Amino acid sequence: MNHQAQTIRHLCIFILVALSCGWIGVWVDSLTGETTGDFSNTSNGTKGMGIFIAAPVLTWLVLRTFMGDGWRDAGLRPLIKKNVRWYGVATLIYPVVIAISLLIGELFGWLKVQIHWTNYFAGFGIFVLAEFVKNFFEESSWRGYLTARLLSLKLKDIWLYLIVGVVWCSWHWPYFFYFVKPEQLFALFPYDKITFCVLALVNCTLWTVMYTELFHLTGSIWPAVWMHIIEDTTIYSLMYDKHIFIETGKDILISPVSGIIPCLLYLGVGLWLRKIRITREVQ
């Protein structure tokens, strides 16, 4: 079997595991009677949730260690000295886009911002530690394996973004509908299920552009891990602790999680990173 055929076969294995592991976890929880909780709170974790988060990582570990994929493109080295400015960019992307979105929302009267800064930062330390572990598992799978292996096939960028975005989003479905409490999900996504599914798919695909390009530029998963941590801590604190109040019906436009305006801004960031990467490649 030639190298490209092997890569495609291994990608199919990885994608199949990613798309099925959460549903297997749901089934396991139904057998054991364990109840769902907030995935960011490990004390509420279930065996099914453990399968959901660990299976993609275990799969790429096997594929890289025992089935010939190797480690060269895994992006596990931080490469901080080489990528200092990209770590800085990763730190700023979400806060800047969220600040712009909130400003637009305030100007148009779509939301009110009432941030109590002491409360906002109170739980950051513990939350960041939990998010560090969770986001290493995610980014080592979606960027360090799926994106890296697709890059080796030299696909057109649009197909790369679409494949990673759809798989990344689809992996989340069991989490959204079973592993997280309905009231927690509604606090972030106050939509009917069909609207939610469409917006989640669009959101993941648009975000994929900037995550892919950041990984492509740096050759490391760690700027993406750090950016994902910033995203989770910033957005979840705003929404769960009710520091912002969005007018009914305006979430679809301005919500920091899934609003059209923030998503377009994130796409703009991704395309800007892509332009920098292409410029580098032709020099």
C-alpha positions as CSV (number, residue, x, y, z in Angstrom):
1,M,0.0,0.0,0.0
2,N,1.4,3.4,-1.0
3,H,1.8,6.2,1.6
4,Q,-1.2,8.3,0.4
5,A,-3.5,5.3,0.5
6,Q,-2.3,4.4,4.0
7,T,-2.9,8.0,5.1
8,I,-6.4,8.0,3.7
9,R,-7.2,4.6,5.4
10,H,-5.9,5.9,8.7
11,L,-7.9,9.1,8.4
12,C,-11.0,7.1,7.7
13,I,-10.3,5.0,10.9
14,F,-9.8,8.2,12.9
15,I,-12.9,9.9,11.6
16,L,-15.0,6.8,12.2
17,V,-13.9,6.7,15.8
18,A,-14.4,10.4,16.3
19,L,-18.0,10.3,14.9
20,S,-19.0,7.2,16.9
21,C,-17.1,7.4,20.3
22,G,-19.5,9.9,21.8
23,W,-22.6,7.8,20.9
24,I,-20.8,4.7,22.4
25,G,-20.3,6.8,25.5
26,V,-24.0,7.7,25.6
27,W,-24.9,4.0,25.3
28,V,-22.4,3.1,28.1
29,D,-24.0,5.7,30.4
30,S,-27.4,4.4,29.6
31,L,-26.3,0.9,30.7
32,T,-24.6,2.2,33.9
33,G,-27.3,4.7,34.8
34,E,-24.8,7.5,35.2
35,T,-26.2,11.0,34.8
36,T,-24.9,13.8,32.6
37,G,-23.2,17.0,33.8
38,D,-21.0,19.9,32.8
39,F,-18.0,18.5,30.9
40,S,-15.8,21.3,32.2
41,N,-16.4,20.1,35.7
42,T,-14.6,16.8,36.0
43,S,-16.4,15.9,39.2
44,N,-19.5,15.4,37.1
45,G,-17.8,13.3,34.5
46,T,-19.2,9.9,33.5
47,K,-17.7,6.8,31.9
48,G,-19.3,7.8,28.7
49,M,-17.9,11.2,28.8
50,G,-14.4,9.7,29.4
51,I,-14.9,7.6,26.2
52,F,-16.0,10.7,24.3
53,I,-12.9,12.7,25.1
54,A,-10.3,10.0,25.2
55,A,-11.1,7.8,22.2
56,P,-9.8,10.2,19.5
57,V,-6.6,10.7,21.4
58,L,-6.1,7.0,21.9
59,T,-6.8,6.4,18.3
60,W,-4.1,8.8,17.0
61,L,-1.7,7.5,19.5
62,V,-2.1,4.0,18.1
63,L,-2.0,5.2,14.5
64,R,1.2,7.2,15.1
65,T,3.0,4.7,17.3
66,F,2.1,1.3,15.8
67,M,0.6,1.9,12.3
68,G,3.3,3.9,10.6
69,D,2.0,7.5,10.8
70,G,5.0,8.6,12.9
71,W,5.4,11.8,14.9
72,R,7.0,14.3,12.6
73,D,3.9,16.4,11.9
74,A,2.1,15.9,15.3
75,G,3.0,19.5,16.4
76,L,3.6,18.4,20.0
77,R,6.7,20.7,20.5
78,P,5.7,24.2,21.9
79,L,8.3,26.0,19.7
80,I,7.8,29.1,21.8
81,K,10.9,31.0,20.8
82,K,10.1,30.6,17.1
83,N,6.4,31.5,17.5
84,V,6.3,34.2,20.3
85,R,4.2,36.6,18.2
86,W,1.8,33.8,17.2
87,Y,1.2,33.0,20.9
88,G,0.5,36.7,21.3
89,V,-1.9,36.6,18.5
90,A,-3.6,33.5,20.0
91,T,-4.0,35.4,23.3
92,L,-5.7,38.4,21.7
93,I,-8.0,36.9,19.0
94,Y,-11.0,36.0,21.2
95,P,-10.8,39.0,23.6
96,V,-10.6,41.5,20.7
97,V,-13.4,39.9,18.6
98,I,-15.6,39.6,21.7
99,A,-14.9,43.2,22.7
100,I,-15.8,44.4,19.1
101,S,-18.9,42.3,19.1
102,L,-20.1,43.6,22.4
103,L,-19.4,47.2,21.3
104,I,-21.5,46.6,18.2
105,G,-24.2,45.0,20.3
106,E,-24.3,47.9,22.7
107,L,-24.3,50.5,19.9
108,F,-27.3,48.8,18.2
109,G,-29.1,48.2,21.5
110,W,-29.0,44.4,21.1
111,L,-27.3,43.7,24.4
112,K,-26.2,45.1,27.7
113,V,-22.8,44.5,29.3
114,Q,-22.6,44.4,33.1
115,I,-19.2,42.8,33.9
116,H,-18.4,42.5,37.6
117,W,-14.7,42.1,37.2
118,T,-13.9,40.6,40.6
119,N,-16.4,37.8,40.1
120,Y,-15.3,37.5,36.4
121,F,-11.7,36.7,37.3
122,A,-12.4,34.8,40.5
123,G,-12.6,31.4,39.0
124,F,-10.1,31.8,36.2
125,G,-7.2,29.9,37.8
126,I,-9.1,26.7,38.4
127,F,-11.0,26.9,35.1
128,V,-7.8,27.5,33.0
129,L,-6.2,24.4,34.5
130,A,-9.2,22.2,33.6
131,E,-9.4,23.7,30.2
132,F,-5.7,23.1,29.6
133,V,-6.2,19.3,29.9
134,K,-9.4,19.3,27.9
135,N,-8.0,21.4,25.1
136,F,-4.8,19.4,24.8
137,F,-7.0,16.4,24.1
138,E,-9.0,18.3,21.6
139,E,-6.2,20.1,19.7
140,S,-3.9,17.2,19.6
141,S,-6.7,15.3,17.8
142,W,-8.3,18.0,15.5
143,R,-5.1,19.9,14.7
144,G,-2.2,17.6,15.7
145,Y,-3.7,14.6,13.9
146,L,-6.7,15.3,11.6
147,T,-5.4,18.6,10.2
148,A,-1.8,17.4,10.0
149,R,-2.6,14.2,8.1
150,L,-5.0,16.0,5.7
151,L,-2.2,18.6,5.1
152,S,0.0,15.7,4.0
153,L,-2.5,15.0,1.2
154,K,-2.2,18.5,-0.1
155,L,-5.9,19.1,-0.3
156,K,-7.3,22.5,-1.4
157,D,-7.8,24.7,1.6
158,I,-11.6,24.8,1.3
159,W,-11.8,21.0,1.5
160,L,-9.4,21.0,4.5
161,Y,-11.6,23.5,6.3
162,L,-14.8,21.7,5.5
163,I,-13.6,18.2,6.5
164,V,-12.1,19.3,9.8
165,G,-15.0,21.6,10.6
166,V,-17.7,19.0,10.0
167,V,-15.8,16.2,11.9
168,W,-15.0,18.6,14.8
169,C,-18.6,19.7,15.0
170,S,-20.1,16.2,14.6
171,W,-17.9,14.9,17.4
172,H,-19.6,17.5,19.7
173,W,-23.2,16.3,19.1
174,P,-23.3,13.7,21.9
175,Y,-21.9,16.3,24.2
176,F,-24.4,18.9,23.2
177,F,-27.5,16.7,23.4
178,Y,-26.6,14.2,26.2
179,F,-23.5,15.0,28.2
180,V,-24.2,18.7,29.1
181,K,-27.3,19.7,31.1
182,P,-30.0,21.3,28.9
183,E,-30.1,24.5,30.9
184,Q,-26.3,24.9,30.4
185,L,-26.7,24.4,26.7
186,F,-29.6,26.8,26.5
187,A,-27.5,29.5,28.3
188,L,-25.1,29.4,25.4
189,F,-27.4,28.4,22.5
190,P,-31.0,29.6,23.1
191,Y,-32.3,28.1,19.8
192,D,-34.5,25.3,18.7
193,K,-32.6,22.1,17.8
194,I,-32.6,22.6,14.0
195,T,-31.3,26.2,14.2
196,F,-28.8,25.2,16.8
197,C,-27.4,22.3,14.6
198,V,-27.1,24.6,11.6
199,L,-25.4,27.4,13.6
200,A,-23.0,25.0,15.4
201,L,-21.9,23.5,12.0
202,V,-21.3,26.9,10.5
203,N,-19.6,28.1,13.6
204,C,-17.2,25.2,13.8
205,T,-16.3,25.4,10.1
206,L,-15.6,29.2,10.3
207,W,-13.5,28.8,13.4
208,T,-11.6,25.9,11.8
209,V,-10.1,28.4,9.3
210,M,-8.2,30.3,12.0
211,Y,-7.3,27.2,14.0
212,T,-6.0,25.5,10.9
213,E,-4.0,28.5,9.8
214,L,-2.5,29.1,13.2
215,F,-1.4,25.4,13.3
216,H,-0.1,25.7,9.7
217,L,1.9,28.8,10.5
218,T,3.5,27.6,13.8
219,G,3.9,23.8,13.3
220,S,2.7,23.4,16.8
221,I,-0.7,22.6,18.5
222,W,0.1,24.7,21.5
223,P,-0.9,28.2,20.2
224,A,-4.2,26.6,19.3
225,V,-4.5,25.0,22.7
226,W,-3.8,28.3,24.3
227,M,-6.3,30.1,22.0
228,H,-8.9,27.5,22.8
229,I,-8.4,28.0,26.6
230,I,-8.8,31.8,26.1
231,E,-12.0,31.2,24.1
232,D,-13.6,28.9,26.7
233,T,-12.6,30.9,29.8
234,T,-13.6,34.2,28.2
235,I,-16.9,33.2,26.6
236,Y,-18.2,30.8,29.2
237,S,-17.6,33.2,32.1
238,L,-19.5,35.9,30.2
239,M,-22.5,33.7,29.4
240,Y,-22.8,31.4,32.4
241,D,-22.3,34.2,35.0
242,K,-24.6,36.5,33.2
243,H,-22.3,39.4,32.6
244,I,-24.1,40.2,29.3
245,F,-27.8,40.3,28.6
246,I,-28.8,39.8,25.0
247,E,-32.2,41.0,23.7
248,T,-34.5,38.2,22.7
249,G,-34.0,37.2,19.1
250,K,-30.6,38.9,18.8
251,D,-28.5,36.0,19.9
252,I,-28.3,34.8,16.3
253,L,-26.6,38.1,15.3
254,I,-24.4,39.0,18.2
255,S,-23.9,36.1,20.7
256,P,-20.2,35.7,21.5
257,V,-20.7,31.9,21.1
258,S,-22.5,31.6,17.8
259,G,-23.6,35.0,16.5
260,I,-23.3,35.7,12.8
261,I,-21.2,38.9,13.4
262,P,-18.6,37.3,15.7
263,C,-18.4,34.3,13.4
264,L,-17.7,36.6,10.4
265,L,-15.0,38.4,12.4
266,Y,-13.4,35.0,13.2
267,L,-13.5,34.1,9.6
268,G,-11.8,37.4,8.8
269,V,-9.0,36.5,11.2
270,G,-8.6,33.1,9.7
271,L,-8.4,34.5,6.2
272,W,-5.8,37.1,7.4
273,L,-3.7,34.3,8.8
274,R,-4.1,32.3,5.6
275,K,-2.9,35.3,3.6
276,I,0.2,35.6,5.8
277,R,0.9,31.9,5.4
278,I,0.6,32.0,1.6
279,T,2.8,35.0,1.4
280,R,5.4,33.1,3.4
281,E,5.2,30.1,1.1
282,V,5.8,32.1,-2.1
283,Q,8.8,33.9,-0.7
